[in-house]
């Protein structure tokens, strides 16, 4: 074990206590005295004092001149990492078959932002949630698509939103499969008009690993199955602001790296 690995292992060891972790999380909300936090945790002062001393020695907490304990920079940093671990652990069964391959590390490090979400299972329920996000849009709709539906209900919703000047930006996978009714839908709703007005904008991208949909308040995201394509039978959904910010940032990242839309690449 090299010196840096040994230090990290020791820090994880200090965190390997439910009460010490609870102390750090409480201090992340506000400073505490030992006696008040012992009462809050329903523990003895002696027990909590011992764990405070261990955390202080490890550099996670400090005590001010009035005897009140607060987090150090290291302690605050640890708290920023906990939501990511919690997100993975809470969805442990899901992530045994799904992964983050293809996601830039800067987004992997922010996965904790997705914690406050609901895992939706089943094609029907996922489709209903997509329709809900479309229907609730008042400013914009943004998509990253691996499969494209041109069902009449989806097209009707999109058409009505475009008429109200709600913009729609879509990134298509260059291997996206398009249903036969696409041409009929395009003609029926005259989407060409909205393309010319830039209300409807499209791009393409290779190797899409994540499917995404969002309006200005809600978001949904589907990850890839291990060794397979994006699993659109499941989706994490949320209206949480941090979840939405992650999704919006990821969409913008993909949009900037996507190429121009090429009709001849679409497969029927």
Buried (B, 14 or more C-beta within 10 A) or exposed (E): EEEEEEEEEEBEEBBEEEBBBBBBEBBBEEBBBBEBBBEEBEBEBEEBBBBBEBBBEBEBBBBEEEEBBBBBEEBBEBBEEBBBEEBBEEBEEBBEBBBBEEBEEEBEEBBBBBBBBEEBEEEEBBBEBBBBBBEBBEEBBBBBBBBBBBEEEBBBBBBEBBEEEBBBBBBBBBBBEBBEBBEEBBEBBEBEEBBEEEBBBBBBBEEBBBBBBBBBEBBBBBBBBEEEBBBBBBBBBBBBEBBBEBBBBBBEBBBEEBEEBEEEEBEE
